[in-house]
């Protein structure tokens, strides 16, 4: 699935990945596979916007 990550805002990307994590994926690896997204690209884009993965809730959340 090609979302053209470089063209999406971090907020839109966050919504897409959290929805997939909530509804379809048990963890990040499932997410990377399902969306066919390079893990380093996704992690860096979300980290740059202040979001990190929380394995307990299986969601990306804002850094506090």
Secondary structure as the mmCIF struct_conf table of DSSP 4:
data_model
#
loop_
_struct_conf.conf_type_id
_struct_conf.id
_struct_conf.beg_label_comp_id
_struct_conf.beg_label_asym_id
_struct_conf.beg_label_seq_id
_struct_conf.end_label_comp_id
_struct_conf.end_label_asym_id
_struct_conf.end_label_seq_id
HELX_RH_3T_P HELX_RH_3T_P1 UNK A 5 UNK A 7
BEND BEND1 UNK A 8 UNK A 8
HELX_RH_AL_P HELX_RH_AL_P1 UNK A 10 UNK A 23
TURN_TY1_P TURN_TY1_P1 UNK A 24 UNK A 24
BEND BEND2 UNK A 26 UNK A 27
HELX_RH_AL_P HELX_RH_AL_P2 UNK A 28 UNK A 35
TURN_TY1_P TURN_TY1_P2 UNK A 36 UNK A 36
HELX_RH_AL_P HELX_RH_AL_P3 UNK A 39 UNK A 48
TURN_TY1_P TURN_TY1_P3 UNK A 49 UNK A 50
STRN STRN1 UNK A 51 UNK A 54
TURN_TY1_P TURN_TY1_P4 UNK A 55 UNK A 58
STRN STRN2 UNK A 59 UNK A 62
#
